[in-house]
Amino acid sequence: MPDAFFQSQKKRKRPNRAGGSSSRPAPRKPRAAARDEELASDDEAGAANIEIDDMDFTAGRRPAALDDDEFVDTNETAAEKRVRLARGYLDKVRQDIEEEHAEDDFDAAEIDKELIASRLRQEVDEAEGRIHRFVSSAEVTASRFASTQHVPTGVAMTATGQVYVSTKNGSVLRFDRATLKSPSRLPGGEHKGAIYAVAASEDGKWVVTGGADKLVGVWRDGEWVTGMRGHKDAVSSVVFPPLANQSAHVLSASLGRHLALHSLSTLSALDTFFGHQDAVPSVSALKPTAAVTAGGRDRTCRWWKVEEEVQLVLRSGGKTRDGEREYVEGSVDVVCALDDSHFVSGGDTGTICLWSTGKKKPIYSKVLAHGTDTDGHNSLVESTKEPAPRWITALAALRGTNLFASGSWDGHVRLWAMDAELRTFKPAGEFELGGFVNALQILQLDDTIVLTAAVGREPRLGRWISLKKARNGLFVASLDIKSDV
């Protein structure tokens, strides 16, 4: 029985569904609808016989005077647009080449074809990071040195002429490449302890650091932004890939045995890659989609395909001989990417290895590239009679060429040039530089090739050896290279 509390005392009326008359007034038409009806009624008499296809919507407009190059077909498809843009680009390249060779006397049409094709191949190779210029030798034409109070651990140079140096006291110094005078310290920063690595975008917008406090520090336009977390141990190496990196991605390696991919646009870690069995002291990359890492005492180099999350394991740790002496590599300390399939590595036996991703073993090795320690600094056991080899502390390459440089602590920076088949390399020059070469970079700025080096009394990641006669500081040199014909 229904509760009387929920029962209504009023009788509900049935709605009038018969469509009969009602006392409610008819709803008024909206004003906009009434106005539309008035306009339509005014035009019906004059436009009753005109169809929409016959109407002229351009009446009263003046046609703009366009050149043939500026005219764009409104019915142009996407493929036709690509063809038009490509033709315009070729015309610009042809015009530039004709201006460069205006005074030469030759068959212009035939030479233009060769020069245009060569220019296009060169620009494609540069964009892809391929090796297309071959150097036979290089020498220093001018150099400068700026002292720092603390041991420098990393160096990063930009196309705008700024040079950034990280130090063991947790600061980042900014130098002007032209003078190297009055360096300024980047403001802010949350690093606590030593900074082991620094990287910068070539336009100078971003500066990234890695420190002993497990932070990846980020500066934008010289101002501190944030410190990105995610590593379980000290960040030993950072790299800002210079090619195809519109999203501003950064790769960082740590002593916690993993590699991390960060996005500076979102200031967050995108992915983490595991596989190494020991600390990762070095990472190098030309593009954010591929990177190479050194595995320290697990004696492996790993080539990472970042997008596919795939790693190629390349095992080092082989035996090398120098006369009657035999050296067994126990650690891979530094790597440097050369192109999309080649890189070089350096280890504790002073051997520089050239690698190809198509083979699991080095395709060429240079034993004792920086000699042995005749002064006994590197003897961990006092009873060791034979001098120990000097390990490789830094590697750097000039992008798009076969030239790369290596550093140790023998008082020299050595330059090397690969052959045309990228199977071997030979000495291309050297220059004196005392102390531990903790970081190297080679960059082409306009028509000048500049090499920068961070040198100090101690190694980058420790204090196993101290060279009392060395100086802490930044070294900048201009290189004059001779190309193979």
ZIFEN-V642480 format. One record per run of one state. SS is the DSSP state (@ for helix, = for strand, . for the rest). FROM is the first residue (numbers start at 1). LEN is the number of residues. If there is no record, write none. Layout:
# ZIFEN-V642480
ss: <SS	SS>
from: <FROM	FROM>
len: <LEN	LEN>
This chain:
# ZIFEN-V642480
ss: <.	@	.	@	.	@	.	@	.	@	.	=	.	=	.	=	.	=	.	=	.	=	.	=	.	=	.	=	.	=	.	=	.	=	.	=	.	=	.	=	.	=	.	=	.	=	.	=	.	=	.	=	.	=	.	=	.	=	.	=	.	=	.	=	.	=	.	=	.	=	.	=	.	=	.	=	.	=	.	=	.	=	.	=	.	=	.>
from: <1	4	7	31	45	52	55	78	101	108	129	133	134	135	148	152	158	162	168	172	177	184	186	195	201	206	212	216	221	223	229	235	240	243	244	249	255	258	264	268	275	282	288	290	295	296	297	300	306	310	316	319	323	325	329	332	338	342	348	352	357	364	367	372	373	389	390	394	398	401	402	403	408	412	419	425	433	436	446	448	457	458	459	466	467	473	484>
len: <3	3	24	14	7	3	23	23	7	21	4	1	1	13	4	6	4	6	4	5	7	2	9	6	5	6	4	5	2	6	6	5	3	1	5	6	3	6	4	7	7	6	2	5	1	1	3	6	4	6	3	4	2	4	3	6	4	6	4	5	7	3	5	1	16	1	4	4	3	1	1	5	4	7	6	8	3	10	2	9	1	1	7	1	6	11	2>
